[in-house]
Amino acid sequence: MFSRAIVIQSLIIIGIMVGIAASIGFTLQLSRVLTSQNLSPGWGVWGPYVNERELISLHELLYRINLGDTVDAEVYEWQRNLVRRRIDISYDFMPDIPALIDAELTNIRRLDALMEEYTAIEGGKIPDRETVQQLLPIVDDMVVVNREILHTRRQAGDIVYHDTIKATQQLQIVQIVTLVFFLILGILFFWMTRKTFKADIEMVRAYARQSERYALRIAEVNRFSLVMSSHLNQTEILDIAAQEIARLFDIEHVSIVLFDVQQQIGTLVAEYPLTQLHGLQITLPADPSSQQLLHSEQAIVIEGATTDPRTSVIHDILVASDVGSLMLAPLLNRGCTIGLISLESVHHQRTFTREEQDLIVTIATAVAAAVENARLFEAEQIAHIRAETLGEIARVISSSFDLDEVLRLILEELCKVIAYDKASIMLLDDHQTLRVAAFQIDHQPSVSVNGIGQQEYVNLKPGQHSAARIVLEQRTAMLIDDTRLSLHWFQAQTTHEIRSWLGVPLLLGGNSLGVLNINAFEPHQFDTNDLDVALTFANHAAVALEKAQLYRESVTRIEQEMAIAGQIQRQLFPRALPQLDGITLSVFCQPARETGGDFYDVLRLNDGRMGIMVGDASGKSIPGAMLMAIARSTARSAAYNHTRSEAVVAEINRLIVDDVPSFSFVALCYAIFHLGSASLALSNAGQLSPIVRRADGSLEYLEMHGPTLPLGMVMDVAYQSIECQLATGDTVIFYTDGVVEAQTGDHQLFGFERWEGLIRQYGHLPPQAFIERVNQEIADFVGSVPQHDDITLLVLRVDELPGPVH
């Protein structure tokens, strides 16, 4: 920064230097001119000419030669060369006196010509007398002319010399006067501007101090920006920013307010020092200072915080906090104001300089950029987490085939990616009515429609106008920020009023399954990110729902088919057991599923005989039932055709061996009871050995000694039979492996030891009572574990020796 005085003084100094340079230049120019005219001081006396003494010496030497004196050739040669050198000089330095010079030059040329001619002829020897006589007159004439030239030049040189001395003295006087004039002029201007110069020095010093402060603040801003950029958490960034700004501006309190997307609400999210105002919300359209900040996008200074009309909305807060002055700066990011920074002077008023206003705007820009970076990082992290969560959610909701379980999982997993107050799933039924299948409210466990009141959901019939119907028909998602302002919203009389709604269609392969409703009790609770997440979530949910519905339909169909198969299978069993005098028969057959592989039959044969069979076809459900039906029908046929038990078993094996699939078989125990003798003949093909409980409580296994290979495995097997005589009070128990292989949740088997214990303890009971006791003991043992295998019990008790057969 240069003042006017400094500029003037600089011009004066430049002028003095120019004057001195001009004087020196003028003197040098004058000397150069004088020199060019050969009029420099002393030229008239000491200028170059042909020296008279040298001419006289040459004349004397020639004269002596003419008189015949002996002269050394070297002396003559030296004298001749000296004159010759002077003649060469005269050619260059005597053009100023024309008449005399012409005569002189003529003599010089003559002398030079004769000397050159003689020297050339004689080869540098001393000339003879004749030549000397020609040279003497020339030398004499040159002496005379030279004296005249010398006299004339001395006079002219003296005059020019004195004139030059005089001109030089005058020029020196002019130079001295000029220097003194400019010196006085400089002193005068310096004296006139000394006060201004001092002020300028102070101004320069102040400017230097200001520049230093500015440099320090720039360094602070750079450090501030570095601190901001080193954090990616928005809360940490704003807390550090408030603390750093308070220190940088030496201000009592700093507040940072962030605006919502619609710039309707401002929330106090950070402050330093902390007060009770943290979390305070301001309605921006009603606040004049916020509106001015939004429009100007510049720093605003309010020196009288409690009296300025722009603080009317927060007047009471400012009075309570004893705020004297405010400076507000906008948080600008990409041309949008996302919030503000408030610097508050407490207990006194403060004037904020323009420099401070510019500085806070710069800092606010850095804070806004850091907040935006934190938001982008948070959004990226949320998107990454949501993507991982959605993948896990897809796995979870697809892990079950039960429709009610899938509905529950969908609503429970939805809250992991979208925060909501209430959600429901509406499915489309056969009549195109949207019915609520399940809902969740206030983060409670999901409830199916069977467990909720009518007021919590509404079924939407075809043609009924509602947002959910629009989503279903247009097959596109819909976001309603405020249901009170939407023309599409149908508000049902529910416990909670829904203010924000997000509806997403459940689509799969071009088919509309229903609608996913996501609700909030406050407006503006969802955004486009939630909409995108909901669409992805709905795709996974639709797949899981379709799979569960198909599974339910298939299970229902299979259950129906299995129920019919079970009914058919039960029709194959005897409707009633024979009633015989002295004999009590009871039977229990319980398949593990709707159908099973266990079977039994009691046949009235000829000659007072009764056929008893208990069998177990390998496999369960339909395959086991089909194999059982084949084995039972074949066994009934063979029993009527043969009188011996081993023949019956061998015949059954021969008939079914080609029809039994690989790795399948039929275990069968067939006994023929002779009513008249109370004897029992028995053959066994892979079935568990029946147990006889004697009247005294002892047990006897009816074990075979021959082959007992199950039926359907090998064509020809030589089965054998055993006979057992029964007495009054004896009980024969036929059973399948489902009794002893009943197991608990930790796979502990009921086993033969418990089975034998039951027979010893309760075998004296009537057959039906004994069977009921056995079932109760097995149920108590396995607990809630589903039945593992088919159970069949057939008990024959001899109450008294048989009488006549009926």
Solvent accessible surface area in square Angstrom, and as a share of the most:
residue,aa,sasa,rsa
1,M,128,0.57
2,F,165,0.69
3,S,22,0.14
4,R,181,0.66
5,A,3,0.02
6,I,39,0.20
7,V,73,0.42
8,I,54,0.27
9,Q,26,0.12
10,S,47,0.31
11,L,111,0.55
12,I,19,0.10
13,I,100,0.51
14,I,96,0.49
15,G,25,0.24
16,I,34,0.17
17,M,123,0.55
18,V,94,0.54
19,G,12,0.12
20,I,63,0.32
21,A,63,0.49
22,A,64,0.49
23,S,18,0.12
24,I,93,0.47
25,G,35,0.34
26,F,116,0.48
27,T,43,0.25
28,L,116,0.58
29,Q,84,0.37
30,L,47,0.23
31,S,55,0.35
32,R,148,0.54
33,V,66,0.38
34,L,35,0.17
35,T,86,0.50
36,S,76,0.49
37,Q,114,0.51
38,N,51,0.26
39,L,55,0.27
40,S,43,0.28
41,P,68,0.43
42,G,29,0.28
43,W,47,0.17
44,G,4,0.04
45,V,53,0.30
46,W,210,0.74
47,G,7,0.06
48,P,30,0.19
49,Y,49,0.19
50,V,1,0.01
51,N,20,0.10
52,E,32,0.15
53,R,178,0.65
54,E,23,0.10
55,L,0,0.00
56,I,60,0.31
57,S,48,0.31
58,L,2,0.01
59,H,46,0.20
60,E,97,0.44
61,L,9,0.05
62,L,2,0.01
63,Y,102,0.39
64,R,111,0.40
65,I,14,0.07
66,N,35,0.18
67,L,102,0.51
68,G,40,0.39
69,D,72,0.37
70,T,129,0.75
71,V,14,0.08
72,D,81,0.42
73,A,48,0.37
74,E,134,0.60
75,V,78,0.45
76,Y,8,0.03
77,E,54,0.24
78,W,159,0.56
79,Q,10,0.05
80,R,24,0.09
81,N,71,0.36
82,L,33,0.16
83,V,1,0.00
84,R,84,0.31
85,R,114,0.42
86,R,56,0.20
87,I,1,0.01
88,D,64,0.33
89,I,43,0.22
90,S,2,0.01
91,Y,107,0.41
92,D,103,0.53
93,F,88,0.37
94,M,5,0.02
95,P,97,0.61
96,D,72,0.37
97,I,28,0.14
98,P,96,0.60
99,A,80,0.62
100,L,37,0.19
101,I,6,0.03
102,D,86,0.44
103,A,43,0.34
104,E,0,0.00
105,L,29,0.14
106,T,68,0.40
107,N,4,0.02
108,I,0,0.00
109,R,132,0.48
110,R,120,0.44
111,L,0,0.00
112,D,28,0.15
113,A,58,0.45
114,L,45,0.22
115,M,12,0.05
116,E,71,0.32
117,E,99,0.44
118,Y,23,0.09
119,T,36,0.21
120,A,85,0.66
121,I,123,0.62
122,E,68,0.30
123,G,66,0.63
124,G,29,0.28
125,K,131,0.56
126,I,50,0.26
127,P,4,0.02
128,D,81,0.42
129,R,132,0.48
130,E,120,0.54
131,T,23,0.13
132,V,0,0.00
133,Q,103,0.46
134,Q,93,0.41
135,L,3,0.02
136,L,20,0.10
137,P,78,0.49
138,I,3,0.01
139,V,0,0.00
140,D,62,0.32
141,D,62,0.32
142,M,0,0.00
143,V,15,0.09
144,V,83,0.48
145,V,13,0.08
146,N,1,0.01
147,R,126,0.46
148,E,85,0.38
149,I,1,0.00
150,L,39,0.19
151,H,104,0.46
152,T,49,0.28
153,R,13,0.05
154,R,90,0.33
155,Q,97,0.43
156,A,51,0.39
157,G,8,0.07
158,D,59,0.30
159,I,114,0.58
160,V,26,0.15
161,Y,76,0.29
162,H,119,0.53
163,D,86,0.45
164,T,13,0.08
165,I,64,0.32
166,K,126,0.53
167,A,39,0.30
168,T,44,0.26
169,Q,100,0.45
170,Q,98,0.44
171,L,16,0.08
172,Q,94,0.42
173,I,107,0.54
174,V,86,0.49
175,Q,37,0.16
176,I,107,0.54
177,V,93,0.53
178,T,34,0.20
179,L,73,0.36
180,V,72,0.42
181,F,118,0.49
182,F,46,0.19
183,L,106,0.53
184,I,104,0.53
185,L,51,0.25
186,G,18,0.17
187,I,105,0.53
188,L,87,0.43
189,F,57,0.24
190,F,110,0.46
191,W,148,0.52
192,M,111,0.50
193,T,17,0.10
194,R,85,0.31
195,K,150,0.64
196,T,54,0.31
197,F,61,0.26
198,K,131,0.55
199,A,55,0.42
200,D,9,0.05
201,I,58,0.30
202,E,90,0.40
203,M,94,0.42
204,V,67,0.38
205,R,132,0.48
206,A,42,0.33
207,Y,113,0.43
208,A,55,0.43
209,R,124,0.45
210,Q,84,0.38
211,S,46,0.30
212,E,108,0.49
213,R,123,0.45
214,Y,123,0.47
215,A,57,0.44
216,L,110,0.55
217,R,58,0.21
218,I,62,0.32
219,A,54,0.42
220,E,47,0.21
221,V,12,0.07
222,N,92,0.47
223,R,92,0.34
224,F,3,0.01
225,S,42,0.27
226,L,125,0.62
227,V,36,0.20
228,M,3,0.01
229,S,73,0.47
230,S,79,0.51
231,H,54,0.24
232,L,86,0.43
233,N,76,0.39
234,Q,45,0.20
235,T,86,0.50
236,E,84,0.38
237,I,0,0.00
238,L,3,0.02
239,D,63,0.33
240,I,44,0.22
241,A,0,0.00
242,A,0,0.00
243,Q,94,0.42
244,E,29,0.13
245,I,0,0.00
246,A,9,0.07
247,R,131,0.48
248,L,28,0.14
249,F,4,0.01
250,D,119,0.62
251,I,12,0.06
252,E,70,0.32
253,H,17,0.08
254,V,0,0.00
255,S,9,0.06
256,I,0,0.00
257,V,10,0.06
258,L,13,0.06
259,F,13,0.06
260,D,53,0.27
261,V,141,0.81
262,Q,94,0.42
263,Q,53,0.23
264,Q,88,0.39
265,I,59,0.30
266,G,0,0.00
267,T,37,0.21
268,L,11,0.06
269,V,40,0.23
270,A,0,0.00
271,E,6,0.03
272,Y,90,0.34
273,P,66,0.41
274,L,136,0.68
275,T,60,0.35
276,Q,180,0.80
277,L,55,0.27
278,H,96,0.43
279,G,40,0.38
280,L,57,0.29
281,Q,116,0.52
282,I,28,0.14
283,T,71,0.42
284,L,1,0.01
285,P,70,0.44
286,A,60,0.47
287,D,4,0.02
288,P,53,0.33
289,S,3,0.02
290,S,2,0.01
291,Q,50,0.22
292,Q,70,0.31
293,L,0,0.00
294,L,32,0.16
295,H,149,0.67
296,S,49,0.32
297,E,63,0.28
298,Q,100,0.44
299,A,17,0.13
300,I,8,0.04
301,V,35,0.20
302,I,0,0.00
303,E,77,0.35
304,G,18,0.17
305,A,0,0.00
306,T,46,0.27
307,T,116,0.68
308,D,32,0.17
309,P,109,0.68
310,R,64,0.23
311,T,1,0.00
312,S,69,0.44
313,V,67,0.39
314,I,29,0.15
315,H,69,0.31
316,D,112,0.58
317,I,48,0.24
318,L,9,0.05
319,V,78,0.45
320,A,91,0.70
321,S,46,0.29
322,D,71,0.37
323,V,7,0.04
324,G,13,0.12
325,S,0,0.00
326,L,4,0.02
327,M,0,0.00
328,L,10,0.05
329,A,0,0.00
330,P,3,0.02
331,L,0,0.00
332,L,43,0.21
333,N,23,0.12
334,R,197,0.72
335,G,66,0.63
336,C,65,0.39
337,T,5,0.03
338,I,18,0.09
339,G,0,0.00
340,L,12,0.06
341,I,0,0.00
342,S,8,0.05
343,L,0,0.00
344,E,19,0.08
345,S,0,0.00
346,V,23,0.13
347,H,140,0.63
348,H,86,0.39
349,Q,122,0.54
350,R,51,0.19
351,T,95,0.55
352,F,7,0.03
353,T,71,0.41
354,R,157,0.57
355,E,53,0.24
356,E,16,0.07
357,Q,25,0.11
358,D,71,0.37
359,L,14,0.07
360,I,0,0.00
361,V,40,0.23
362,T,67,0.39
363,I,0,0.00
364,A,0,0.00
365,T,69,0.40
366,A,21,0.16
367,V,0,0.00
368,A,0,0.00
369,A,46,0.35
370,A,5,0.04
371,V,0,0.00
372,E,29,0.13
373,N,77,0.40
374,A,1,0.01
375,R,79,0.29
376,L,90,0.45
377,F,76,0.32
378,E,88,0.40
379,A,50,0.38
380,E,113,0.51
381,Q,73,0.33
382,I,71,0.36
383,A,59,0.46
384,H,103,0.46
385,I,99,0.50
386,R,45,0.16
387,A,63,0.49
388,E,105,0.47
389,T,29,0.17
390,L,17,0.08
391,G,43,0.41
392,E,78,0.35
393,I,1,0.00
394,A,21,0.16
395,R,143,0.52
396,V,29,0.16
397,I,0,0.00
398,S,37,0.24
399,S,76,0.49
400,S,20,0.13
401,F,96,0.40
402,D,75,0.39
403,L,17,0.09
404,D,75,0.39
405,E,55,0.25
406,V,0,0.00
407,L,6,0.03
408,R,80,0.29
409,L,20,0.10
410,I,1,0.00
411,L,0,0.00
412,E,46,0.20
413,E,14,0.06
414,L,0,0.00
415,C,52,0.31
416,K,125,0.53
417,V,8,0.04
418,I,1,0.01
419,A,89,0.69
420,Y,5,0.02
421,D,44,0.23
422,K,9,0.04
423,A,0,0.00
424,S,11,0.07
425,I,1,0.00
426,M,11,0.05
427,L,19,0.09
428,L,41,0.20
429,D,38,0.20
430,D,138,0.71
431,H,146,0.65
432,Q,94,0.42
433,T,8,0.05
434,L,0,0.00
435,R,113,0.41
436,V,7,0.04
437,A,18,0.14
438,A,3,0.02
439,F,10,0.04
440,Q,10,0.04
441,I,31,0.16
442,D,67,0.35
443,H,117,0.52
444,Q,104,0.46
445,P,92,0.58
446,S,19,0.12
447,V,54,0.31
448,S,42,0.27
449,V,38,0.22
450,N,142,0.73
451,G,58,0.56
452,I,28,0.14
453,G,31,0.29
454,Q,126,0.56
455,Q,98,0.44
456,E,23,0.10
457,Y,37,0.14
458,V,47,0.27
459,N,41,0.21
460,L,9,0.05
461,K,134,0.57
462,P,75,0.47
463,G,76,0.73
464,Q,58,0.26
465,H,111,0.50
466,S,5,0.03
467,A,1,0.01
468,A,8,0.06
469,R,14,0.05
470,I,24,0.12
471,V,1,0.00
472,L,12,0.06
473,E,112,0.50
474,Q,120,0.53
475,R,102,0.37
476,T,66,0.38
477,A,21,0.16
478,M,35,0.16
479,L,52,0.26
480,I,13,0.07
481,D,57,0.30
482,D,21,0.11
483,T,6,0.04
484,R,153,0.56
485,L,148,0.74
486,S,30,0.19
487,L,166,0.82
488,H,77,0.34
489,W,51,0.18
490,F,92,0.38
491,Q,67,0.30
492,A,22,0.17
493,Q,164,0.73
494,T,32,0.19
495,T,90,0.52
496,H,62,0.28
497,E,78,0.35
498,I,14,0.07
499,R,36,0.13
500,S,0,0.00
501,W,4,0.01
502,L,0,0.00
503,G,0,0.00
504,V,0,0.00
505,P,8,0.05
506,L,1,0.00
507,L,49,0.24
508,L,53,0.26
509,G,79,0.76
510,G,51,0.49
511,N,94,0.48
512,S,28,0.18
513,L,21,0.10
514,G,0,0.00
515,V,0,0.00
516,L,1,0.00
517,N,10,0.05
518,I,0,0.00
519,N,5,0.02
520,A,3,0.03
521,F,43,0.18
522,E,103,0.46
523,P,33,0.21
524,H,102,0.45
525,Q,96,0.43
526,F,13,0.05
527,D,71,0.37
528,T,93,0.54
529,N,88,0.45
530,D,17,0.09
531,L,37,0.18
532,D,85,0.44
533,V,15,0.09
534,A,0,0.00
535,L,68,0.34
536,T,55,0.32
537,F,0,0.00
538,A,1,0.01
539,N,86,0.44
540,H,57,0.26
541,A,0,0.00
542,A,0,0.00
543,V,73,0.42
544,A,0,0.00
545,L,0,0.00
546,E,42,0.19
547,K,59,0.25
548,A,0,0.00
549,Q,43,0.19
550,L,97,0.48
551,Y,98,0.37
552,R,96,0.35
553,E,101,0.45
554,S,29,0.19
555,V,41,0.23
556,T,59,0.34
557,R,127,0.46
558,I,88,0.45
559,E,88,0.39
560,Q,106,0.47
561,E,94,0.42
562,M,12,0.05
563,A,53,0.41
564,I,101,0.51
565,A,23,0.18
566,G,0,0.00
567,Q,101,0.45
568,I,102,0.52
569,Q,11,0.05
570,R,144,0.53
571,Q,98,0.44
572,L,60,0.30
573,F,26,0.11
574,P,32,0.20
575,R,208,0.76
576,A,82,0.63
577,L,28,0.14
578,P,25,0.16
579,Q,158,0.70
580,L,19,0.09
581,D,87,0.45
582,G,15,0.14
583,I,13,0.06
584,T,47,0.27
585,L,21,0.11
586,S,11,0.07
587,V,36,0.21
588,F,57,0.24
589,C,33,0.20
590,Q,81,0.36
591,P,30,0.19
592,A,27,0.21
593,R,127,0.46
594,E,73,0.33
595,T,1,0.01
596,G,2,0.02
597,G,0,0.00
598,D,4,0.02
599,F,1,0.00
600,Y,17,0.06
601,D,1,0.00
602,V,12,0.07
603,L,4,0.02
604,R,97,0.35
605,L,21,0.10
606,N,116,0.59
607,D,129,0.67
608,G,21,0.20
609,R,24,0.09
610,M,0,0.00
611,G,0,0.00
612,I,0,0.00
613,M,0,0.00
614,V,1,0.00
615,G,0,0.00
616,D,25,0.13
617,A,1,0.01
618,S,26,0.17
619,G,47,0.45
620,K,77,0.33
621,S,26,0.17
622,I,62,0.32
623,P,92,0.58
624,G,0,0.00
625,A,12,0.09
626,M,121,0.54
627,L,10,0.05
628,M,0,0.00
629,A,33,0.26
630,I,68,0.35
631,A,2,0.01
632,R,20,0.07
633,S,65,0.42
634,T,20,0.11
635,A,0,0.00
636,R,75,0.27
637,S,57,0.37
638,A,1,0.00
639,A,1,0.01
640,Y,124,0.47
641,N,106,0.54
642,H,59,0.26
643,T,93,0.54
644,R,142,0.52
645,S,2,0.01
646,E,33,0.15
647,A,35,0.27
648,V,0,0.00
649,V,0,0.00
650,A,38,0.29
651,E,32,0.14
652,I,0,0.00
653,N,1,0.01
654,R,119,0.44
655,L,78,0.39
656,I,1,0.01
657,V,22,0.12
658,D,121,0.63
659,D,87,0.45
660,V,16,0.09
661,P,83,0.52
662,S,93,0.60
663,F,206,0.86
664,S,27,0.18
665,F,74,0.31
666,V,0,0.00
667,A,7,0.05
668,L,1,0.01
669,C,1,0.01
670,Y,0,0.00
671,A,0,0.00
672,I,1,0.01
673,F,0,0.00
674,H,66,0.30
675,L,7,0.03
676,G,60,0.58
677,S,61,0.39
678,A,0,0.00
679,S,18,0.11
680,L,2,0.01
681,A,14,0.11
682,L,1,0.01
683,S,0,0.00
684,N,5,0.03
685,A,0,0.00
686,G,35,0.34
687,Q,18,0.08
688,L,49,0.24
689,S,24,0.15
690,P,1,0.01
691,I,0,0.00
692,V,0,0.00
693,R,25,0.09
694,R,55,0.20
695,A,66,0.51
696,D,121,0.63
697,G,17,0.17
698,S,51,0.33
699,L,36,0.18
700,E,68,0.31
701,Y,67,0.26
702,L,5,0.03
703,E,99,0.44
704,M,28,0.12
705,H,167,0.75
706,G,19,0.18
707,P,57,0.36
708,T,55,0.32
709,L,65,0.32
710,P,26,0.16
711,L,0,0.00
712,G,8,0.07
713,M,102,0.45
714,V,74,0.43
715,M,82,0.37
716,D,118,0.61
717,V,23,0.13
718,A,80,0.62
719,Y,14,0.05
720,Q,89,0.39
721,S,34,0.22
722,I,36,0.18
723,E,136,0.61
724,C,11,0.06
725,Q,106,0.47
726,L,3,0.02
727,A,52,0.40
728,T,66,0.38
729,G,16,0.16
730,D,3,0.02
731,T,5,0.03
732,V,0,0.00
733,I,1,0.00
734,F,2,0.01
735,Y,4,0.01
736,T,0,0.00
737,D,39,0.20
738,G,2,0.02
739,V,0,0.00
740,V,9,0.05
741,E,67,0.30
742,A,9,0.07
743,Q,30,0.13
744,T,23,0.13
745,G,56,0.54
746,D,105,0.55
747,H,143,0.64
748,Q,88,0.39
749,L,91,0.45
750,F,6,0.03
751,G,20,0.20
752,F,90,0.37
753,E,152,0.68
754,R,102,0.37
755,W,0,0.00
756,E,41,0.18
757,G,32,0.31
758,L,13,0.06
759,I,0,0.00
760,R,126,0.46
761,Q,111,0.49
762,Y,37,0.14
763,G,2,0.02
764,H,99,0.44
765,L,50,0.25
766,P,80,0.50
767,P,2,0.01
768,Q,89,0.40
769,A,37,0.29
770,F,2,0.01
771,I,2,0.01
772,E,101,0.45
773,R,93,0.34
774,V,0,0.00
775,N,41,0.21
776,Q,90,0.40
777,E,47,0.21
778,I,11,0.06
779,A,52,0.40
780,D,96,0.50
781,F,40,0.17
782,V,25,0.14
783,G,51,0.49
784,S,117,0.76
785,V,46,0.26
786,P,111,0.70
787,Q,67,0.30
788,H,92,0.41
789,D,23,0.12
790,D,4,0.02
791,I,14,0.07
792,T,0,0.00
793,L,0,0.00
794,L,0,0.00
795,V,1,0.01
796,L,1,0.00
797,R,52,0.19
798,V,0,0.00
799,D,64,0.33
800,E,102,0.46
801,L,119,0.59
802,P,25,0.15
803,G,37,0.36
804,P,113,0.71
805,V,64,0.37
806,H,135,0.60
